[in-house]
Amino acid sequence: MPRVLNPVLTGFHADPSMIRVGDTYYIANSTFEWYPGVEIHQSKDMRIWESVPSPLAEKRLLDMTGEIASCGIWAPCLSYSDGLFYLIYTNVRNWNIGPWKDTPNFLTTAPAIEGPWSDPVFLNASGFDPSFFHDDDGKKWLVNMEWDWRGAPEPATGQFSGILLQEYSPSEKKLTGPIRKIYQGSELGLVEGPHLYKRNGWYYIFAAEGGTAYHHAETAGRSRSLSGPYEMHPHNPLITSYGGPAQPVQKAGHASWCDSPDGRSYIAFLCGRPLPGTKNCVLGRETSIVEIEWHEDWPYVKPEPGKSRFVEGLAQNYPTASFAPPGVSDTDTEVVPPVSTSYSRIYKFDGSEKQTGRLGLPLDFKTLRNEPDPAVYSLSARKGFLRLRGGESPASHFHQTLLARRQTDFSFSAETRMEFSPKYFQEFAGLIWRYDEPNQYLLSVSHDEKLGKILLVQTMIGKSFMKYNPIPVPDGGIWLGLTVDQHKGRFRYSLDGKTWRATGPALDAAVLSDEYYTLGFTGAFAGMFCADLARYSAYADFEYFSYTAG
């Protein structure tokens, strides 16, 4: 197998935590307000990554009801020790209202990656991005960034006051002993996302700095003592896209380190790929991997074949476009794309799906904030169909009825066939392309007192709502589609599944990105929804959903 092209997980897969257990690699990613919480993929070769059921798929483990966009699951940490998988996660309750952040951190364990996962143990709430370190003496330690609400507001660095360390007692299921501040980062500031490692008698700390946008970076330090002091890497940052050559992979940072069985070292890190000619990363923050090499017990990004590690005395710390996975010579120059979620796929709701999650729903799909209620999401109410019972409005932070999957490609098409018989204008259902509540596009079937059953386009851009083109449509099924070509998208519909008509305005893809309206941390999704703002009882039946890249 030749070199693998980055990113390996396309579309919204932020804050990767990568480990190896035996011959299998695992990556855990943030999911924020999307349910179930924490996305996990596994691989034998770092190229083919397969989804496994998300661990936080029950209300006893995760309830995000009422949380605003980009709250929820931030930067989980997956580790393995003593025959157990350990998952540390934050369920952020507030992040952008006033100087405070509400960041309760929890621990759950499981004997296998598929679960069952134990009841959550509350750890602390002093800051976000918690991480577990299992030392070789058997002790276990938690690190997390400390949020000091008294400091100067963002984008200044005063509120990111450093990395805290405290021991964890498995027998007592709680943190114990003194809290130590062990790392305050570099001059880049905004230190977060810490991970601890040990190699050749050195303790290493990795941390994200510079903020999670285009100045993002990963720094490193080392110490002979777990509690420090940590000396800074002589050529920090370890990895960054900022200031490097023009390349598609930007925002590099928030990394985790993992060794292969043959002793090679890799880091998985988040990145962003902006739409050509823009700063807008519609696909969200994705996951890439690079190999690292060691010199004088310091890690460095291994350069592309034939390139030098140093140019004019400076380390080449920008991410490589590809990497040689374990078992492949690092001098190989042939490159292949990863096998991830970019494909042509028809999801059928007839029980034939092989990979399913809660209620038998396809594993690629997510809901918002809550465990799906079987009275709202059903594959059994009508054989061969997904039935969605109408929920709250597309602006609600509580109980929307929405089932969607990530946009993993700049250009794609999505389609569904829906049967829906609205009787009131408060009832509407259809196809949705969204980033969050203030920024989304909907192709809806609804009811008008004069026209009867209608089709219309609804847009919410920066909280500004518009509706377009109410078109009378007959009773019976209707096909709904979305075609996106990089910067622009367009809804379409068909009454027979063969002849398609475009409807509504051209839709600006850049709206559905972290950079457009307010800072966020997710990415664009496409899917199906049903709303009944009067009685929460109207339902829509969906026969299939398709997603095709390109």
Secondary structure, 3 states (H helix, E strand, C coil): CCEEECCCECCCCCCCEEEEECCEEEEEECCECEECECEEEEECCCCECEEECCCECCCCCCCCCCCCCCCEEEEEEEEEECCEEEEEEEEECECCCCCCCECCEEEEEECCCCCCCCCCEEEECCCCCCEEEECCCCCEEEEEEEECCCCCCCCCCCCEEEEEEEEEECCCCEEEEEEEEEECCCCCCCCEEEEEEEECCEEEEEEEECCCCCCCEEEEEEECCCCCCCEECCCCCCEECCCCCCCCCEEEEEEEEEECCCCCEEEEEEEECCCCCCCCCCCCEEEEEEEEEEECCEEEECCCCCCCCEECCEECCCCCCEECCCCCCCCCCCEECCECCCCCEEEECCCCCCCECHHHCECCCEEECCCCCCCCEECCCCCCCEEEECEECCCCCCCECEEEEECCCCEEEEEEEEEECCCCCCEEEEEEEEEECCEEEEEEEEEECCCEEEEEEEEEECCEEEEEEEEECCCCCEEEEEEEECCEEEEEEECCCCCEEEEEEEEEHHHCCCCCCCCCCCCCEEEEEEEECCCCCCEEEEEEEEEEEC
